[in-house]
Amino acid sequence: MDKQVEVIEALDVYGNSPYQEWFDSLDAVTAARVVVYVERVIQGNHSNVAPIGAGLSEIKMDFGPGHRVYFGTRGKNLMILLGGSGKNGQSKAIASAKQLWKEYMATAKVSRKSK
C-alpha cells in the first residue's frame, strides 16, 4: 500500500506562506476549485501538471485567469506548496517559487544535518 502524501507550505524568511497569502486572496468558489485541483495531484492525477524548471512543477487550472499552483516534492510522499498566481503573474510567481524552493532546500539540509 502506498503511503499518503503529506502536503506542507513552504515559509519565507519572515515565516509567511506565499501559497496561503495567494490562496486567501481568492474568492470562496475559486478557492474550492483550487483545492480540488491540488487534491487530484495528491491522488496521483498529474494530467494538469507541467515542469517549470529547478525540479519544480505547476498545476495548470482551466478556469478564471489561468490559475496556477507552484510546488516541489521530496520523494513520492511530500508535496511542498510554494505559491500560486494567475497566468498574467506567472513569470514573477515562478521566480518567487524558485527562490523560496532554494531557501526551503537549504533549511531542509541544515535540519537534516542537525538531527
N, C-alpha and C positions, 0 to 999 in steps of 0.2 A: 504494500500500500504506500502511495506517495505521501510525503509529509505535506502538511498545509503550508501555503505561502504566507509568510509574515510580511506585513506592509508597514513601513515606517516613513516618517517625513524627515528629510534632512533639514538641519537647522543652520542658519547663517551664523556669523561670528557674534551676533547680538542675541542669539537664542531664538530668533524668529523663524517660522517656517514659511518660505516663499510660496510653497504649494498651498498652505492653509490661507495665506493672505489672498491669493488669487481666487481660491475656492469660495471664500467668504464674500467676494465681490460679485458672485454670480447670483441671479435670481433663483428662487426655490426650484422651479421646473428645470432649469438648465443644470443646477447642482445635482438634482436627482438623476438626470441623464448622464452626467459625468460619472457618477457613482456606478451606474450600470456598465458603462464602457470599461472602467477600471476593474470592476468585478469580473467581466468577461476575460480580461487578460489574466487575472489571478487564477481563473478556472482553466486557463490554457489556450484560450482563443486569441491568437495573435494576428488575425486577419487585418486588423486596422493598425498594426504596429510597424513602424519603419525606423531604421537606424538613423541617428543624427550625428554620428562621429563620437570619438573618445569613449567608445564602449557603451554609449547611451542610446536610448530609444525614445520615440514619441508615439503616443496613442492619438491617431487622427480620428476626429469625430465629424460625421457628415451632417451637422446641423449648425444653425446660428452662423457666426462669423468664422467657422472652421476651427473650433476649439481644439486645443492640443494639451496633452499632459506629458511632461517630460520625466523620465525615470531611469534609474540604473538598477542593476541586480548584483547580488553577491551569491554565487551558486544558483541553485534552482529554487531555493526556498526563501529568499529575501528580496523584496522589491522596495526600493528607496525612491519615494516621490520627491522630485526636485522643484517642480513649478508647473505653471500652466499659462496658456495665452490663447488669443485668437490668432488667426492666420496673419493679420496685419502687424502683430507684435512679435512674430515668430523669431526673427533674427536676433533681436535683443534678448528674448526669453531663452533661446538656445545658448547664447553666450553666457548668460547668468547661470543656467543649469550646469554648463560645463565647468564654470568656476566653482560653483557650490559642490560639484562632484569631486573636484580636486581637493577641496577643503575637507570634505567628508572622508575621502580615502586616506588623507594624511592623518586625520584624527583616528580613524579605524585602525591604522597601522600602529599608532602610538598606544592605543588602548590594548591592542593585542599583545604588544611587547611588554606592557606593564603588568600583565596577568601572570 
